[in-house]
């Protein structure tokens, strides 16, 4: 446990930041799952909107350090190529 005043404050900040980061990560994962479901269902109407939403959310999370930028870019590239292949059919 923290014994100094500054260490106690740092512990409080860490808890608060952890909750926010977990919430943002869950939001990104939920949007990814909905995009993958739409890909499986080949729902051409909602795919572009879901891809745009997912891209926006994951890059915002990457800018804040929740995901690594390279990992976010890789996910976006792989999912967008799948979306474009599905829309081309």
N, C-alpha and C positions, 0 to 999 in steps of 0.2 A: 504494500500500500504506500501511497504517496505521503510523505511527512512534511514537505515544504509547501508553502502556499502556492508557489508557481507550479510545482509538480501536481498539486491537486487540480489546478486550473487546466493544465495540460491533459490530465486524465478525463476531465469533463468534456473538453473539446474533442478528444479522441472518440469518446462515446457518441457524441452528437454527429461528428463527421462520419463515423461508421454507419449510423442509421441512414444518413442521407445517401451515402455511396451504395449501400445495400438496396435501398429503394430504387435508385437510378439503374442499378444493374438488373434488378428484377423487371423493370419497365422495358429495358432493352431486350431481355430474354423473352418476355411475353410477345413483343412485336416480332421477334425473330420466329417464334413458334407459329404465330398467326400467318406470317409470310410463307413458311414451309408448308402449312396446312393448305393454303391457297394454291401453292405450287402442286401439291399432290392432287388437289381437286381440279387443277387446270382452270381456275377461275380467272379468265382474261380481263374481266371488268375491274376487279379489285387489285390485281397484281401491281400495276404501276404505282398506285397510291400507297399500298403497303410497303413497297420497296423504297419509296421516297421517305416515308415515315421512319422506317427502320434505319435508313442511311443517316438521316438527320439525328436520330436519337443516339446511335452508336458513335458518331463522330463527336457529338457534344460530350458524351461520356469519356471518349478518348482524350479530348482536350483537357478534361478535368482530371485525367490520370486514373480513371476507374478501369479502363482497358488500355492496353498498349496500342499505340497508333498503328503499328504494323499489323497487329492481329485484327484490328477493326477494318483496316483496308483490305486485308485478305478475305475476311468474311463478306464484306461488301462486294468484292470482285467475284467471288464464287457464287453468291446468291444472285447478283445481277446478271451474270452469264446464264444461269439457269432460268431466270425470268425471261430474258430475251430469247432463249431457245424455245421456251414454252409459247411465247407470244408469236414467234415466227411460224409455228405449226398451224 
